[in-house]
Amino acid sequence: MPGSTRPGGRTARTREAVREATLAEIAERGYDGLTVDGVAARAGVHRATVHRRWRNAAGLAADVLDLASGERWPVPDTGGIQGDLRELTSLVVTHFEDPHAGAVSRALVSAAVHDPVTARALHGFLAGRHRQAAPLVARAVERGELPEGTDGEEVVRAAVAPVYYRLFISGEAADAGTAERSADAALAAARSGVFVRGVRNSPDRSGS
């Protein structure tokens, strides 16, 4: 990823200033309005420094996602898998409803459709989120709520996927009801063994 950090050093402070400026510029102008000059001016960093380290809008967006991927996500722990998955999908819906955070995330996801650098960064960011959330499935397996060998990351993907489909493919509303149904559908599939590692779920050809 563009940029590197020394914890507590000037490089880290510069990177954080550029990150905050990039988020502000995207929220205000969208990804199409994101420029090196605009970020440099807002961050109070010399344009040459920003250009050398991040090169362009794609590099700035990718670094924002790279930094975010290392941050902790508030993974739910309600004591039961249904509550955990419902809270998880609700967090996604609530995030996109936020005027600032939602606008930034929508812009980054949309940019990833057209820009391979941003796409790779977004993939890494989402993969990290799935890994962070996977322990809620592991806990459910330990409690006997799900079959042994259930793939936690796949369950999480299945739970949040319908939300992203509505937001970015079909253009339909994604609300609290959407979040609950998405969680429950993923849970039903997980309970049936669909996400058990190494198991191929083929159609029943017996006619029964």
Sequence and secondary structure as in RCSB ss.txt:
>XXXX:A:sequence
MPGSTRPGGRTARTREAVREATLAEIAERGYDGLTVDGVAARAGVHRATVHRRWRNAAGLAADVLDLASGERWPV
PDTGGIQGDLRELTSLVVTHFEDPHAGAVSRALVSAAVHDPVTARALHGFLAGRHRQAAPLVARAVERGELPEGT
DGEEVVRAAVAPVYYRLFISGEAADAGTAERSADAALAAARSGVFVRGVRNSPDRSGS
>XXXX:A:secstr
      TTSHHHHHHHHHHHHHHHHHHHH GGG  HHHHHHHHT  HHHHHHHH SHHHHHHHHHHHHHTS    
   SSHHHHHHHHHHHHHHHHHSHHHHHHHHHHHHHHHH HHHHHHHHHHHHHHHHHHTHHHHHHHHTTSS TTB
 HHHHHHHHHHHHHHIIIII     HHHHHHHHHHHHHHHHTTTTBTT       S  
